[in-house]
Amino acid sequence: MHSLRSLFLSLLALAFAAVAHAQSVPAPTLAAKAWLLLDNGSGQVLTAQDPDTRIEPASLTKLMTAYVVFGAIKQGIIKRDQMVLVSEQAWRTGGSKMFIRVGTQVSVEDLMHGMITQSGNDACIALAEAVAGTEQKFVEMMNREAQRLGLTGTHFTNATGLTEAQHYATVRDIATLSSALIRDYPDFYPLYSQKEFRYNNITQPNRNRLLWLDPTVDGMKTGHTEAAGYCLVASSLRGPRRLISVVVGTASDNARAQESLKLLNYGFQNFDAVRLYAKDQSLSELRVYKGSSRTVKAGFTQDFVVSLPKGVADRIKVELVSQQPLIAPLQVGQRVGTLKVTLDGKPFGEYGVQALEEIGVAGFFGRIWDAILLFFQ
């Protein structure tokens, strides 16, 4: 899993500006403070405006709150059917609510629906306390995960997104987090497509209007405060390709939906999804030292699909560069090389190539022999 996360971060870091020189259709201008459109499969940023400007994330914060909660469930710290006692702090939390009552018990499952569908701040605090004991300790977990995921422009001071001076993010970081959530916790992702949730005899709709306007949209999260304006992370799957749009600082609920739809349509209409390599297709066999095998098959553990401006696929060229020396042991999914892609002779992107098989450690004499070879090389 660590190597897959590293792969994604390198994709995002290296490919974000790759398509700018090849675009034939101008990117749209949005009525928003900042935005970004991410190709979830390749990590390419197709277009962006002020992607690294510090913004107030409002309830987009709950993407990280959910990420930590999902991790806690996966690790067995809490369970989906576990009952959580509602504290006075959770009950008193301001802003949007799922209307849990102090002193009652609510299941983790219901609290997740309350956090995601209803954007309930009270649900977030109850979940934070269930996972870490206090919101403050939970926030420390949020910041550790942010650091691990490479969210260099993000810092959290609460689990809800309520306005505080040192609570901030960037649209690039929010896109990275959104993609990581889909990648790392696919079993939980369907929660984001739920259109409404009823609790305590109160039915609240999901604030993401695109769930009704576009059937290809199946997530993810809205946000709004006075300072942040209206914000939306939208995720759309059309055919083999998923795009994630992040739009912040619009003037209204309707505007954030329409501007997000404009951004998604731009990406799908002006770029082709091109599968360069199939899942587990061997690109090459790379030399391995001190291993039970002298070579390792290298490729991608998922279909490698990139977004290319329409009509340029036949002008792509690739070069595989081995990450030498490769020393055993190697795990499936571990980065072993770099695929350099050029378009019309210009750099398009660099993508981490992974080991497609596990390579164990050689015996004593095999290790000694390869150590000698490495010394003289």
C-alpha positions in Angstrom: 0.0 0.0 0.0 2.9 2.4 0.8 4.4 1.9 -2.6 1.0 2.6 -4.2 0.6 5.8 -2.2 4.1 6.8 -3.3 3.2 6.1 -6.9 0.2 8.3 -6.7 2.1 11.2 -5.1 4.8 11.1 -7.8 2.1 11.0 -10.5 0.5 14.1 -9.0 3.7 15.9 -8.5 5.2 15.2 -11.9 2.2 15.3 -14.2 0.1 18.3 -13.0 1.3 20.7 -15.7 2.0 18.1 -18.4 -1.0 18.8 -20.7 -0.9 22.6 -20.7 1.2 22.9 -23.9 -1.0 20.5 -25.8 -4.4 21.8 -25.1 -6.2 23.0 -28.2 -9.4 24.2 -26.4 -9.0 27.0 -23.8 -9.9 25.9 -20.3 -13.1 27.5 -18.9 -13.0 30.5 -16.6 -15.2 29.9 -13.5 -17.0 32.2 -11.2 -15.0 30.9 -8.3 -12.0 31.7 -6.1 -9.9 28.7 -7.1 -10.4 25.4 -8.8 -8.7 22.2 -10.1 -9.6 19.3 -12.4 -7.9 16.0 -11.7 -7.7 12.9 -13.8 -8.0 10.3 -11.0 -6.4 7.5 -12.9 -3.2 9.1 -14.0 -2.9 11.9 -11.4 -2.9 14.5 -14.2 -4.2 18.0 -13.4 -6.0 19.0 -16.6 -6.6 22.6 -15.6 -6.4 24.7 -12.5 -6.7 28.2 -11.1 -4.7 29.2 -8.0 -4.2 25.5 -7.0 -1.7 26.3 -4.3 -3.4 29.3 -2.8 -4.4 28.9 0.9 -8.2 28.6 1.2 -10.6 27.9 4.0 -11.9 24.3 3.3 -15.1 24.6 5.3 -16.9 21.2 5.3 -14.5 19.8 2.7 -12.5 19.2 5.9 -14.9 16.2 6.5 -13.1 14.4 3.6 -10.1 14.0 6.0 -12.3 13.3 9.0 -13.9 10.5 7.0 -10.5 9.3 5.8 -9.3 8.9 9.4 -12.6 7.3 10.5 -12.4 4.8 7.6 -8.8 3.9 8.5 -9.9 3.4 12.1 -12.6 1.0 11.0 -10.1 -0.9 8.7 -7.6 -1.2 11.6 -10.3 -2.4 14.0 -10.2 0.6 16.4 -13.9 1.0 15.9 -16.6 -1.0 14.2 -19.4 0.1 11.9 -22.1 -1.4 14.2 -20.5 0.0 17.3 -22.7 2.2 19.4 -21.3 5.6 20.4 -22.4 7.6 23.4 -23.2 11.2 22.4 -21.2 13.7 24.5 -22.3 17.2 25.4 -19.5 18.6 23.3 -20.8 16.7 20.2 -24.4 17.7 20.9 -23.5 21.4 21.4 -21.3 21.7 18.2 -22.5 24.6 16.0 -23.2 24.6 12.3 -24.9 21.9 10.3 -26.2 18.9 12.3 -27.6 15.4 12.1 -29.4 16.2 15.4 -28.1 13.6 17.6 -29.1 14.0 21.3 -26.8 14.1 24.3 -26.7 11.0 26.3 -28.1 8.7 23.6 -26.2 6.1 21.7 -25.8 6.2 17.9 -24.1 3.6 15.7 -20.9 4.4 13.8 -22.8 3.6 10.6 -25.4 6.2 11.3 -22.8 8.8 12.3 -20.9 8.2 9.0 -24.1 8.9 7.1 -24.7 12.0 9.2 -21.2 13.2 8.6 -21.2 12.6 4.8 -24.8 13.0 3.6 -26.0 15.5 6.2 -22.6 17.2 6.8 -23.3 17.0 10.5 -20.7 18.7 12.7 -22.2 16.9 15.7 -21.6 13.5 13.9 -18.0 14.5 13.2 -17.3 15.2 16.9 -19.0 12.0 18.0 -16.9 10.0 15.6 -13.7 11.8 16.5 -14.2 11.0 20.2 -15.0 7.4 19.4 -11.8 7.0 17.5 -9.3 9.1 19.5 -11.0 10.0 22.8 -11.0 13.8 22.1 -11.4 16.0 19.1 -7.9 17.4 19.7 -6.2 14.0 19.5 -8.3 13.2 16.5 -7.1 16.4 14.8 -3.5 15.3 15.5 -4.3 12.1 13.5 -5.8 14.2 10.7 -2.6 16.2 10.4 -0.4 13.1 10.5 -2.4 11.7 7.6 -2.1 15.0 5.8 1.6 14.9 6.1 1.8 11.3 5.0 -0.3 12.0 1.9 1.9 14.9 1.0 -0.7 17.6 1.6 2.0 20.3 2.1 -0.5 23.3 2.0 -2.9 21.9 4.5 -3.3 22.2 8.3 -6.3 21.2 10.5 -7.4 22.5 13.8 -10.8 20.8 14.0 -12.7 17.9 12.6 -15.7 19.9 11.3 -14.4 22.7 9.1 -15.6 25.5 11.3 -13.6 28.7 10.7 -10.3 29.0 12.6 -7.2 31.0 11.6 -4.9 28.0 11.4 -7.4 25.7 9.6 -6.6 25.8 5.9 -5.9 23.8 2.7 -5.4 24.2 -1.0 -7.5 22.9 -3.9 -4.5 20.8 -5.0 -4.4 19.1 -1.6 -8.1 18.6 -1.5 -8.0 16.9 -4.9 -5.1 14.7 -3.7 -7.1 13.8 -0.5 -10.2 13.0 -2.5 -8.4 10.7 -4.9 -6.7 9.0 -1.9 -10.0 8.4 -0.2 -11.4 6.7 -3.4 -8.3 4.7 -3.8 -7.7 3.6 -0.3 -11.3 3.0 0.9 -13.4 1.9 -2.1 -15.8 0.0 0.2 -16.8 3.2 1.9 -17.0 5.4 -1.2 -20.7 4.5 -2.1 -21.7 6.5 1.0 -21.0 9.7 -1.0 -23.6 8.9 -3.6 -26.5 8.7 -1.1 -29.0 11.5 -1.8 -30.6 11.7 1.6 -30.5 10.3 5.1 -33.1 10.3 7.9 -32.2 10.4 11.5 -34.2 11.4 14.6 -37.3 11.7 12.4 -35.5 14.4 10.3 -34.8 13.7 6.6 -32.0 15.8 5.1 -30.9 15.8 1.5 -27.3 15.6 0.3 -26.2 19.2 -0.5 -24.4 18.0 -3.6 -26.8 19.0 -6.3 -24.9 17.2 -9.0 -26.1 13.9 -7.7 -29.4 14.9 -9.2 -28.2 16.8 -12.2 -25.6 14.4 -13.6 -26.0 10.6 -13.3 -22.3 10.1 -13.7 -21.5 12.0 -10.5 -21.3 9.8 -7.5 -19.7 12.1 -4.9 -18.2 13.8 -3.0 -18.6 16.7 -0.6 -19.9 20.3 -0.3 -18.7 23.0 2.0 -19.9 26.5 3.0 -19.0 29.2 5.5 -19.2 33.0 5.2 -15.5 33.3 4.6 -15.1 30.2 2.3 -18.1 30.8 0.1 -19.8 27.8 -1.5 -17.4 24.9 -2.3 -17.8 21.5 -3.9 -15.7 18.5 -4.7 -17.4 16.5 -7.4 -16.4 13.1 -8.7 -17.7 11.7 -12.0 -17.1 8.4 -13.7 -17.8 8.3 -17.5 -16.6 5.1 -19.2 -13.2 4.1 -18.0 -12.2 7.5 -16.7 -12.9 9.3 -13.4 -12.4 13.0 -13.1 -12.4 14.9 -9.8 -13.3 18.7 -9.7 -12.6 21.0 -6.8 -14.3 24.3 -6.9 -14.2 26.8 -4.0 -15.4 30.3 -3.3 -18.5 30.5 -5.4 -21.4 32.8 -4.6 -24.2 30.3 -4.2 -25.3 26.7 -3.9 -26.4 26.7 -7.5 -23.2 28.4 -8.7 -20.9 25.7 -7.1 -22.9 23.0 -8.9 -23.0 24.7 -12.3 -19.3 25.7 -12.2 -18.3 22.2 -11.2 -20.4 20.7 -14.0 -18.8 23.1 -16.4 -15.3 22.0 -15.3 -16.2 18.3 -15.5 -17.7 18.6 -19.0 -14.6 20.5 -20.2 -12.4 17.6 -19.1 -14.6 14.8 -20.6 -15.3 16.6 -23.9 -11.8 17.9 -24.7 -9.6 15.0 -23.6 -9.5 11.3 -24.7 -9.0 8.5 -22.2 -6.1 6.4 -23.7 -5.1 3.1 -22.2 -1.4 3.0 -22.7 -0.9 -0.3 -20.9 -3.3 -3.0 -19.5 -3.2 -4.1 -15.9 -0.3 -6.4 -15.1 1.0 -6.1 -18.7 4.8 -6.5 -18.6 6.6 -3.6 -20.1 10.0 -5.1 -19.5 12.1 -7.3 -17.3 14.5 -5.3 -15.1 17.7 -6.6 -13.5 17.5 -7.5 -9.8 20.4 -8.0 -7.5 20.6 -10.3 -4.4 17.2 -11.8 -5.4 15.7 -15.2 -5.9 15.2 -14.2 -9.5 17.7 -12.2 -11.6 14.9 -10.1 -13.2 11.5 -8.7 -12.3 8.6 -8.0 -14.6 7.7 -4.3 -14.5 4.4 -2.6 -15.5 1.3 -1.2 -13.8 -0.9 -3.0 -11.3 -4.0 -1.2 -12.7 -4.9 -0.2 -16.3 -2.7 2.8 -17.1 -5.0 5.3 -18.6 -4.0 8.9 -19.4 -6.0 11.9 -20.6 -4.7 13.3 -23.8 -6.0 16.3 -25.8 -8.2 14.9 -28.5 -6.4 13.7 -31.7 -2.9 13.5 -30.3 -2.6 9.8 -29.1 -0.6 8.7 -32.1 2.1 11.3 -31.3 2.9 9.9 -27.9 6.3 8.2 -27.3 7.4 6.4 -24.2 10.8 5.4 -22.6 11.2 3.1 -19.6 14.0 3.9 -17.2 15.0 1.3 -14.6 15.5 2.4 -11.0 18.9 0.8 -10.6 20.2 -0.9 -8.7 17.1 -2.9 -7.8 18.0 -4.9 -4.7 15.7 -7.7 -3.4 13.4 -8.2 -1.7 10.8 -6.6 -3.9 7.0 -6.5 -3.3 4.2 -6.4 -5.9 3.4 -2.7 -6.5 6.8 -1.4 -5.4 8.2 1.2 -7.7 11.0 -0.1 -9.8 11.3 2.4 -12.7 10.0 5.4 -14.5 7.9 5.6 -17.7 8.9 8.9 -19.4 6.2 10.0 -21.8 6.7 12.7 -24.5 4.2 14.3 -26.9 5.6 15.8 -30.1 9.1 15.5 -28.5 8.1 17.5 -25.4 7.9 16.1 -21.9 4.3 15.1 -21.1 4.8 13.3 -17.8 6.8 10.8 -15.8 5.0 7.8 -14.1 6.2 5.3 -11.6 6.4 1.7 -13.0 5.8 -1.1 -10.5 7.0 -4.6 -9.8 4.4 -7.1 -11.1 5.8 -10.0 -9.0 7.3 -10.6 -5.7 11.0 -11.3 -5.6 12.5 -12.9 -2.5 16.1 -12.8 -1.3 18.8 -15.0 -2.8 20.8 -17.5 -0.8 24.1 -16.6 0.9 26.4 -17.2 -2.1 24.0 -15.4 -4.5 24.0 -12.3 -2.3 27.7 -12.4 -1.9 28.2 -12.6 -5.7 25.8 -9.8 -6.4 27.5 -7.7 -3.7 30.8 -8.1 -5.6 29.2 -7.1 -8.9 27.6 -4.0 -7.3 30.9 -3.1 -5.8 32.7 -3.0 -9.1 29.8 -1.3 -10.9 
